[in-house]
Amino acid sequence: MAQVELNHVMKSFGKTDVIRDVNLEINKGEFVVFVGPSGCGKSTLLRLIAGLETLSSGEIIIADRPVMDLPPSERGIAMVFQSYALYPHMTVYHNMAFSLSLQKMSKAEIKERVEAAAKILQMEHLLDRRPAALSGGQRQRVAIGRAIVRNPDVFLFDEPLSNLDAALRHETRVEIAKLHKQLGATTVYVTHDQVEAMTLADKIVVLKDGQVMQVGAPMELFNRPANEFVASFLGSPKMNFFEGKLGTIAGDTSTAAFAGEGIACDGVRLVSQNKAQGAAAKLGIRPQHLRLDPNGQLSGTITLIERLGTETVVELNNADNTVFRFASPDSPDLELGQTVSFSFDPTLAHLF
């Protein structure tokens, strides 16, 4: 059952189309992440759901109610912003209780809700402090707690971890994942960080220039990208691409052969179904799927080695001056300027 529905949603600022005909269903209890590069429209789409921006056209339905004409306070949503937006003169308790006070809720019920949220977030000992006495991670937990007490139909998170350092970002991400499992609430989360998207989401929505590029489970998008943009955006280091031509296409048009840049292979997943034999194409191979092989057909000269402890990333140039990368969990004995060769499993590659 869909908790949030977007039907032909459009948003323009003047003559600039920011959101272009977005259709999406978010099911009850799902954790959905909007991801994409800066300026792709993900925060605008979230603000349209929240009612902080006005639709140019289309329909938004939350919990079976069209909400286009409703103010944010009546949409059954609670939003956590990138900036914590806490009242500096109020304690943590009163920051969390403020929206409930505006609803004329009894003091006993407010106290019960705030204390319950504080217990979930393990911040009972912080209720008497003011925001200035809190760390960045604690302030973000207060902002999340302020959303929890409202018991909304949908939680909306707009890049909530952007202001935190790397270690704290990881800790808070884990807390948000645990919180979602505990509450089972429908959650829409905006980020430009693919690691956050891959680790948190039940479903990822990849956006580019205001359009939905692909929707699906994280590993589905990683293993079966619908186009070159999704393939290059998800994955670190990003996917390698080699230019060439299509060879023989299988009868079911699901796989094809490829030749180009010294590479010849067949049985590769064909993403673009409207291509004919001999058409220009790009072969996509993830750096993690390359294997060091002295007899491999893909060769390159090493220009950079990054030893990250858990992974070694090597950047190379091939004979056609194409830059590509190799990633390994091991620490291979390689040197700058060395020429090495690789093989790969064609069934793990993609043709665009």
N, C-alpha and C positions, 0 to 999 in steps of 0.2 A: 504493500500500500504506500503510495507516494505521500510524503509529508510536505514536500515543496515541489511545485511544478512551475516551470518557466515555459511559456508558449509564445514563440515568435517575438521574443523580447528585443527591443531596439532602443538605443540611446544615442542621441546626437547632441553635440555642443556646437551650435551654429550650423555650419556646413560640414563639420567633421563628424563622421560616424564612428563612435567609440565602441558600441556593442551592436553586432550585426546578426539579427535573426537567430538568437540563441534559443534552442529547445532542449529542456533538461528535466529529468525526474530524479528527485532525491528521496529515497525510501526512508520510512520511519526507523530510527536507530542507526542510520548509516553515518559514517565519518567520511565526508566528501571534501577533497582538497582541490581548490582552483590553483593551477600552477602555470607559469609562463614568464617570459622576460618582462622587464620593466616597460610599462606603457601598453601592455597587451589588453588591458581592460578588466583584469581580475578583481581589483578593489572596487571599481565602478559597479561591476555586476553584484558584488556583495552589498554595496550601498543601496542598490536598487531593491534588493530583497529586504533590506532593513527599512527602507522608506526614507533614507537620507538623500536620495536622488529621485527625480521624477521620471517615469518612463516616457519615451517618445511615442512608443506603440508597443502592443503586446499585452500579455496577461501574466500575473504572478499569483499563485494560489498557495496558501499556507494552511495546513490542517483543514483542507476542503473549503477554505474561505478565500474568495478573491479579495486581495488586500490593496489593490492599486489606489483606492481612495481613502485608505486608513492611515493615520499617523503612526510613527514607529512604536509608540507606547501601546497601541492596540493591535499590533501584529503578532503578538505571542512570541517575540524574539528577544534575545539578550545579546549584546554585542561587546566584545573585548577588543579594544583598539591597540594599535602599535604603540601609541603614547598611553601611559597608564590612566591619564585623566582622573587622578584622585584629588579630592579636596584637601589641600595642605593643612587647613586649620582643624580638620576633623580627625578623630581617632579612626583606627581600622574598623572598629565596631560600627561607628556612625557612618563611615563611608559605605560599608556593606548594607547598612540599614536604611540609607537615605531614600532609595526608590520605594521601599516598602512603606516608609512614613508618608510619602506623597500619595500612596494608595489608601491612606487612612486605616492601615492595618493596626490591630491591637498591639500594645507593647509586648504582651506575653507571646504572641505569635511571631513578632519580629525577633524577639530574643531567641525563640526556639529555632527559627530558620537560620539566623546568623551563627548561632553556636553549632548547629548541625553542619553548615558549610565550612566553618572553621575547623571542625573535627576532620572532615573529609580531606581538607587541604593541610592538615597538621600545623595549624597556625593559631591554636587556642591561646598560646602564650603571647601573641602579638596584638590582641584585640584592643589593648589600652594605649598602644603606641600611635604616633602620628607618622605620616608617610616619610618625613625627613629622617626619621630614625630607622628606616628600613633599607635593605639592600635592593638592587634592581629585581632580583628574582622574587623577593618577598612582596614587592610592590605589584609585580605581575600576578602573583597568587591572590592578592587582595582584589585586583581587577577581575580575576576569574571568579572569586568568591562572590563579588557583587552581582555577577551574572547568575551564579548558581541559586542564590536566594530567591530570585524571581520565578524559579521553576518554569522556564519558558518551553514552548514547543520546539524551538530551534535555537541552538547556540551559533553565533557568528563570530569568527576570530579573524581579525585583519592584521596579518603579519605580527603576531603577538610576541615573537622571540627576537625580533630584529635588533632591539636595543641591548641585548644581553651578550656577554662574552661567550666564546665557544664552549667552554666547560659547562657554564650555567645554562646555555641554550640546550645542550644535550640533556641535562638533568630535568629541565622544565618540560622538554619534549616528552620524556619518559613519564613525567607526572601527568601531562595532558592525556597521554595514551591510557594510563591507568584510570584516570578520572572518567574517560569516556566509557571504558568497560564497566566501571562501577555504576555510573548513572544510566548508561544505555540511551543517552539522549541523541537526537539528530543534531549533527554538527557540520557546519560548513566553514572551511578553514582556508585562508588565502596565504600563499607564500610564493617567493621566487626561488626558494631553496629546494632542490629536487630531493635531497636527503630527507627533509621533513616530509615531503610528499610521499616518498616511497615507504617510509617507516610508519607514518600515522594513518594513511588513507585505507579505507575499504574500497574507495573508488576515486580515481583521479580524473579531473577534467583539465585537459591541456588547451590553453588558449593562445592565439596569435592574432594580433590586429583585430581584436574584438570578435573573433570567430572561434568556435569550438573545433579543434583539430582532431581530437579523439577522446573518448570516454571509456574507462575500463578499470579493472583491477590493476594494481601496480605492476605485477610480474607479467600480466598480459600485455601491457603497453611496452614493457622493457623487451619482452621476447618477440612480440608481433606488432611492431609499430606500424601505423596506418599510412605514414608518409615520411619523407626525409626529415621534415622539421621535428616530429616527435622522436624519431630515431636519434637525431643529433642532440636534442634537448635533454632527454633522459639518459643517464649513464655518465660516469666519471671514471677515467677520462672519456671524452665524448667519442662517438663512433667514428671510425676511419672510413673515408669514401675514396673510391678509385674509379676514374672515368673509362668507359669503353663502350662495347656494343653487345646487344643481346644476340645470343646464338639460338639454338633450337629451343622452341617453347614446347613444354609437355602438353599432351592432349587435353588435360584438364586445366591448363593454363595456370596452375598453381606454382610450378617451378620452371626454370629456364637455365640455359647455359650462358656464360659470360666470357668475353675476351677483351683484355685491355691492360695497359701498363705492366706487361710481362706476366699477367695472370690469365690462366685459362681453367675454367671449372664448369661443372654442370650440376643439376639438382639443387639450384639455389632458389629460395623462396622468392617468388615474383610478386612484388607489392602492387605495381602498376599493371592493371589488367588490360589496358587498351593499347599496349605496345605490340609492335610486329617485329619479326626477326630482322636483325640488322639495324634496329633503332638505337639511338644513343641511350645509354643507361649508366647508372652509378651502382657500383658494388659496395655495400656497407658491411664492415666487419668490426665487431667490438674489440678493443685492445686486449681484453681478457681472453678472447678466443683465438689469439695468435699463439703458436707454439714454436719455440726455437727449433730449427731443423736445418742442418747443413745442406740438405737436398731440397729444401723448400723453394717454391717458385717466386715468392715475394722477398725481395732483398732491399736493404737500405743501409745508409751510413749513419751511425749514431751521432747526434748533435747535442743531446742533453740526457743526463741520467739523474733521476730524482729517487733517492732511497728514503722511503717514508717509514721504515720499520716494519709495518704490516704489509707493505706493498712496494714494489719497485716499478717506476714508470719511466719508460725509455722513449725519447722522441727521435725519429729518423727521417731522412730524406731518401726517396728512391731515385732511379735513373731519370724519371720524368719530372723530378723536382717537386713531387707531391710529399707533403709532410704527413706522417702517420705515427701512431703511438702503439707501444706494446706494454702491457701491464702484467705483472707476475707477483704472486704471493711470496715467491722465493727471492733470493738475492743473487741473481746470476752474475758470473764473472765477466763483466763487459766493460769496455773502455771507450772514451770519446774518440771519434774518428774510425772506429772499427766498423767493418761491413759484415752484417749478419743476415741470415736468411730465415724465413718463417714458412710454416705450412698452417693450414686451418681446415676445419670441418665445414664443407660447403652448406650443410644443412643448418648451420648456425648463422649463416650470412643472409643478406637481404639484397634484392635488386629493386632500385627505384628508377 
